[in-house]
Amino acid sequence: MAWIYLVIAGLLEIGWPIGLKISQNSDTRWQGIAIAVAFLVASGLMLWLAQRQISMGTSYAVWTGIGAAGTFLVGILFYNDAATFGRIAGVLMIISGVITLKISS
């Protein structure tokens, strides 16, 4: 169950940078901030639950890895972020590190 909490925490981690992006527009500033705070709290709660059974270092690395890779993908798909070879290679290295951590635990 702890790994399910951790994956959920990582997926929720994607929401707060999206909220911050939404808050860049003055018309949606407060909605974006509210979204960011809600996702931060929910993600932190799931991480806290996961850390009851998964070591702190592993859970934090997996949490940030899922969040970073997911945010990268959302940025490319919805915000026209660059999809260069180097950026994609970097995210693939993050993903491979997360997989290695899961296999090693």
N, C-alpha and C positions, 0 to 999 in steps of 0.2 A: 504494500500500500504506500510505503514511503516514496518509492520511485514514481508512482502515479501523482502524488502530491508535488513531487519535484518537477515533473513534466508540466503539470498545470501551472506551477509557479513560473516556470520558464516561459510558457505561452502568455501568461498574464503580464510578464515583464515587457512584452512587446507593446502593450497598451499605453504605458506612460510616456514613452517618447512620441507616440502618435498624438497623445493629448497635448504635449508640449508643442508639437508642430501645429496643431489646430489653434493653439493659443497665440501663435504668431500673428494671426489676423485680428485686428482690433474689434471686429464684429463678433468674434467667437472666443475672445480671450478668456472669459470666466468659465465658459463651458469646457474649453480645452484644459484649463487648470483643474477643474473638477474631475474631468476624465483622468488626468494624470494622477491626481491624488488617490482616486478610487482604485486605479490599477496598481499603484504603489502599495497601498494597504493590503489589497487582496493577494498580490504576489508575495509580499513579505509574510503574510499569514501562512500561505502554502509552503513557503521556504521554511518557516519555523516548524511546521508540522513534519516536513521531510527530515529536518535535522535531528529529530528525535531518534532516528534509526540510521541515518546516513551521516558520515563524517562531515564536519564543517567545510573542510577544504574541497572535498569532492562535490558536495551539494552546491557550494558557492560557484565553483567552476562550471558545473553543468548548468546551473541557473543562468549565469551570465552568458554562457555560450549559446544556449537556446534563445535567450533574449537578443543577443547581438546578431545571430544569424537570421532570426525572424524579422528583426527590425530592418536589417539590410535588405531582405527580400521585399518587405512592404515598401521600403523606400524606392526600390527599383520599379516595382509593379504599379505603385500609386502616386509617387512623388517625383518621377522622372530622374531619380538618382543615377549616376553613371554606373554602367555594368562593364567595367574594364576587366581585362584578364587578371591583372594584379589584385583587384578587389575581390573578384570571384575566387581566386586561388587562396587569398587570405581567409575568406569565410569557409572554404573547404577545409583548410587546416584547423580552424576552430571546431568545425563539426567532427573532424577525425579525432581531435583531442577529447571531445565530449564522449565519443564512442569508446575511445581507449579507457577513459575513466570509468565508464559503465562496465566494461569487460573486466577491468582490473579490480573492481570492488566486488 
